[in-house]
Amino acid sequence: MGAFQCSNCKDRDLDFDFAVSGWRSGGVARELMHRFKYGKQVHLSRLMGSLVSSVWQDKRLHRKRWILVPVPLHPRRLRERGFNQSREIAVEMLSQAPDGVELELRDILKRVRHTERQAQLDRSERLRNPFGAFVVKSSRLTKRFKRSEEELNVLLVDDVMTTGSTVSECAAALREALEPSWIAAISVLRG
């Protein structure tokens, strides 16, 4: 897996340090993601975890410790879907980390504004849609890192990244509340 300049992200200021995706969106991978997400086929979470496992080839992810943070759904969307696909993928990632990499799954983000589904929007709408939709929940973890000198590295996990707007908004909320050292955006598919 080589580095490349994403045409959807270039020339944009994003609030994460780098992004890594398992696969390009298209063909069978895209069809499986649609079945998983919109067809409510939660049993495909293990397969989605396998698809994202190739991100570990990126040596930038081989820091000692990461907090794994799934992109949250709005409560209304969570009720409709019945599960958060990003969280399911994050759970699968826990068992895939290379030796020496510690992962701790934390649901510290909250979606406070219901947004349109990104997949239904054009590029300019996708860039604006998630603005201000996320906040960091107060928890023991957030309080610990506010008081600590310990390095905080965050892996934001999403299912699909097209423009990077959603994960960038999540990263902005995390940066404001916690001042992490590194934020990497991880997705199964890139648009």
C-alpha positions in Angstrom: 0.0 0.0 0.0 1.7 3.2 -1.1 0.9 6.8 -0.2 -1.1 8.8 -2.6 -2.7 12.3 -2.7 -6.4 12.0 -2.5 -8.2 14.2 -5.0 -11.1 14.7 -2.7 -8.9 16.0 0.1 -6.1 17.8 -1.6 -5.9 21.6 -1.1 -8.1 21.3 2.0 -7.2 21.9 5.6 -8.3 18.8 7.6 -8.1 18.4 11.3 -6.5 14.9 11.3 -2.8 14.2 10.6 -3.2 11.4 8.0 -5.7 8.9 6.7 -5.4 5.3 5.8 -8.1 3.2 4.1 -8.2 -0.5 3.4 -9.8 -0.4 0.0 -11.0 1.9 -2.8 -14.8 2.2 -2.9 -16.2 0.2 -5.8 -17.2 -3.2 -7.0 -17.7 -6.0 -4.5 -16.2 -4.0 -1.6 -18.8 -1.2 -2.0 -21.6 -3.7 -2.4 -20.6 -5.5 0.8 -20.4 -2.2 2.6 -24.0 -1.3 1.4 -25.3 -4.7 2.6 -23.6 -4.2 6.0 -24.7 -0.7 6.5 -28.1 -0.3 4.8 -29.1 -3.9 4.6 -28.5 -4.2 8.4 -26.3 -7.3 7.9 -24.4 -6.9 11.1 -22.8 -10.4 10.6 -20.6 -8.7 8.0 -18.8 -6.8 10.7 -16.1 -9.5 10.8 -15.6 -9.2 7.1 -15.4 -5.4 7.3 -12.8 -5.8 10.0 -10.8 -8.1 7.6 -11.1 -5.5 4.8 -9.7 -2.8 7.1 -6.8 -4.9 8.4 -4.5 -3.9 5.6 -4.2 -0.4 7.2 -1.7 -1.9 9.6 0.8 -2.0 6.7 1.2 1.8 7.2 4.1 2.2 9.6 2.8 5.5 10.9 0.2 3.5 12.8 2.9 1.5 14.7 3.0 3.9 17.6 2.9 2.3 21.0 -0.7 3.2 22.0 -3.8 4.4 20.3 -7.3 5.3 21.5 -9.7 3.8 19.0 -12.7 6.2 18.6 -15.6 5.2 16.3 -17.4 8.0 14.5 -20.8 8.1 16.3 -24.2 8.0 14.8 -26.9 10.4 15.9 -29.4 8.6 18.2 -32.1 8.8 15.6 -30.0 7.1 13.0 -28.8 4.5 15.5 -32.4 3.6 16.3 -33.1 3.3 12.5 -30.1 1.2 11.7 -29.9 -0.7 15.0 -26.1 -0.6 15.2 -23.2 1.8 14.6 -21.2 0.3 11.7 -18.1 2.3 12.6 -18.1 0.9 16.1 -18.6 -2.6 14.8 -15.5 -2.1 12.6 -13.5 -0.7 15.6 -14.4 -3.7 17.7 -13.0 -6.0 14.9 -9.8 -3.9 14.7 -9.0 -4.6 18.4 -7.8 -8.1 17.6 -5.8 -7.1 14.5 -3.2 -4.7 15.9 0.4 -5.7 15.3 2.6 -6.8 18.1 3.6 -3.8 20.3 0.6 -1.7 19.3 -2.0 -1.2 22.1 -5.5 -0.3 21.3 -8.2 1.0 23.7 -11.7 1.4 22.3 -13.5 4.4 23.7 -16.8 6.0 22.6 -15.8 9.5 23.6 -17.5 11.3 20.7 -21.2 12.2 20.6 -23.1 13.4 17.5 -25.2 16.3 18.7 -26.8 17.3 15.4 -28.7 15.0 13.0 -27.2 15.3 9.5 -28.2 14.2 6.1 -26.5 10.9 4.9 -23.3 11.9 3.2 -23.8 9.3 0.4 -26.9 11.3 -0.7 -25.1 14.6 -1.1 -22.9 16.2 -3.7 -19.3 17.3 -2.9 -20.1 20.8 -1.8 -22.9 19.6 0.5 -20.7 16.9 1.9 -18.1 19.5 2.9 -20.7 21.5 4.9 -23.0 18.8 6.2 -21.1 17.5 9.3 -20.1 21.0 10.5 -20.5 21.3 14.3 -22.1 17.8 14.5 -19.7 16.3 17.1 -18.6 17.0 20.7 -16.4 15.1 23.1 -18.2 13.5 26.0 -16.8 14.2 29.4 -15.5 11.0 30.9 -12.7 9.7 33.2 -10.6 9.2 30.0 -11.1 12.8 28.9 -10.4 14.1 32.3 -7.3 11.9 32.6 -5.8 13.2 29.4 -6.6 16.9 30.2 -4.5 16.5 33.4 -1.8 14.2 32.1 1.5 14.7 30.2 0.8 11.3 28.6 0.8 11.3 24.8 -2.6 10.8 23.4 -2.9 9.2 19.9 -6.3 8.8 18.4 -7.5 6.5 15.6 -10.8 7.7 14.3 -12.7 4.8 12.7 -15.2 5.3 10.0 -16.7 3.0 7.4 -16.2 5.1 4.2 -14.2 8.3 3.7 -14.9 10.3 0.6 -14.3 14.0 1.3 -12.8 13.5 4.8 -15.3 16.1 6.2 -16.9 13.8 8.8 -13.7 12.6 10.3 -12.2 16.1 10.1 -15.1 17.4 12.2 -14.6 14.6 14.7 -10.9 15.4 14.8 -11.6 19.1 15.4 -13.8 18.3 18.4 -11.1 16.0 19.8 -8.3 18.6 19.2 -10.3 21.3 21.0 -11.2 19.1 24.0 -8.1 16.9 24.4 -5.2 18.3 22.4 -4.0 14.8 21.1 -0.5 14.3 19.7 -1.7 12.5 16.6 -5.1 11.8 15.0 -5.3 9.3 12.2 -8.5 8.6 10.3 -9.1 5.0 9.4 -11.7 3.7 7.0 -12.6 0.5 5.3 -13.3 2.2 2.0 -12.1 5.5 0.5 -14.3 7.2 -2.1 
